[in-house]
Amino acid sequence: MFPTEPIRRYIQLSFAKKNDETATAYAHDVSQIRLKMSPNSGMYFQAIMNAGVRVQKAKVDAWIEIVRAACREANRPVDNEVRNYMLGEIHNMCEAGKGHVAHALANQVTQSGMKVPDNLLPSLVAQANDRVAAIETTIRRDFKIEELREDVNQRGGTAAHPLDGTSPPPTQVPTPVVQETTRNAEHSKLTRGEKIALWVGIPPILIALVALVVMVAIPETRLWLKLDRPPKATQPITSPTQAPPTFPPVLLRHTPDKRRCLDNRVTGHVPS
């Protein structure tokens, strides 16, 4: 069963030393709060409550690190048995920490000598209890993730590290020469296939270029492809024939002799 008596003694002595350090840090935080803030304000008691929660978180983290260090010294992995032991002790520490924070707040209210609202102290104690309980919840979640990671490593064929339960880094397995030769051959075949595909694709490109040149250079081809409009037929310009001018008949009055002469001229008769 964990822990053995030497490990238990090591944890107790180491944690007692860490408690003295955290107590000194808490006293320093409270003195700084008194210098910066007035006890007549509610923010002063809020700051005292925050300092108490911080010291409880520091105690829990220090205790977990002490247990892990003891396991490393004993060459024992941090398995489920060790984690269950730590969770039980952490629960007791958090429950005791809630009482410590509430007691410290009550002492500060008494030392201030002021009349505080009736709901101030219960409200601060409730906040402190929730935040201390959250410390335990976070650690339980972290331990569960660690346990699941170990299960994945064991099912995947990787051994867990004997000290902290983490999986060792993957080892580099040398690749056989035969596999490397096969990979090079496959690469060369793929390259040759790409070359064949390239040469097969060249003739259509050349044909398309020639067709493009013919289409642009030869007008008949452009007309056949309906790229240009055919020229309109030019009609010959014909000038109309000018008819001789006609004049209206002029009615002249002639004597009989003159009329006869005119008639002879027209008929060609020569008078005797």
PELINUR-V940263 format. One record per run of one state. SS is the DSSP state (@ for helix, = for strand, . for the rest). FROM is the first residue (numbers start at 1). TO is the last residue. If there is no record, write none. Layout:
# PELINUR-V940263
SS&FROM&TO, SS&FROM&TO
This chain:
# PELINUR-V940263
.&1&4, @&5&36, .&37&41, @&42&73, .&74&79, @&80&112, .&113&117, @&118&155, .&156&159, =&160&160, .&161&166, =&167&167, .&168&176, @&177&217, .&218&218, @&219&224, .&225&255, @&256&267, .&268&272
